[in-house]
């Protein structure tokens, strides 16, 4: 013990405070991502934006030439002209009937024609809205604008940064492309997905305060756990806790690996050992228990943890003496003895 600086202490109840340390990654806020796809098929005439560019809502990102859109616009203008003519005819026939020149039957027929023309106009307008045309776009339509009749503007639906682009000049784009021509992310808010191991699941709850750090505190922020996944990942046997962070200056970049300290307050454990006492042997957790002049490597089951202490929920009783410092030296001796024994047996 003197040679290797081994220290021991009796274990017993203790207080776990400070929080649980978790690892995680900064990712895009899925609630603030927009896939920008055209509502009409067409051929790309111009591409204005590239990956990394900042865009504003309603900003034009690309221009397409679309026969389908031109046909829909032509149908609308034709329906609009027929409706106007039907309205004028109805007004004339009503005036004639008032002056006892026309007949009531004629008025009824022109009134029905005007109603049908109005329905056709509304349908043509709805088709244009389905093609992504706004009310202002429709109002600005003119039969004399031959140059812009086939033009479709692909616009940004939100403010953000272009994080993906799959669009080139001359490309034919359908209404449902395999990949969205543009993907925009609003980075003013990001998610931090934290990995929660089974031993900590009961301690991690929505609403808990969390301090997120990058590179030993070079960058830090506080937030709350907004969500904990209700099931475990089948491969890793872990859950995910999500923290939503405000990111007005863009310092938190998706892809960053971070650590987080979840503050669960002060809780009491029946058996608590220093973290330095815990050994990991073949993916199992254990401590060295002193029994007179001998040391037994005993498997334990851990519960809640903090950066300094660990709760033992099985495998150790209060009052037992464990190695609290430099247990790695005993572990090294144990491994060497096992190798020597294997060599003699061979």
Buried (B, 14 or more C-beta within 10 A) or exposed (E): BEEBEBBBBEBBEBEBBBBBBBEBBBBBBEEBBBEBBBBBBBBBBBBBBEEEBBBEEEBEBBBBBBEBBBBBBBBBBBBBEBBEEBBEBBEBBBEBBEEEEBEEEBBEBBBEBBEEBBEBBEEBBEBBEEBBBEEEBBEEBEEEEEEBBBBBBBBBBBBBBBBBBEBEEEBEBEEEBEEBBBBBBBBBBBBBBBBBBEBBBEBBEEEBBBBBBBEEEEBBBEBEBBEBBEEBEEEEEBBBBBBBBEBEEEEBEBEBEBBBBBBBEEBEBBBBBBEBBBBEEEEEBBBBBBEEEEBEBBEBEBBBBBEEBBBBBEBBEEEBBBBBBBBBBBBEEBEEEEEEEEEEEE
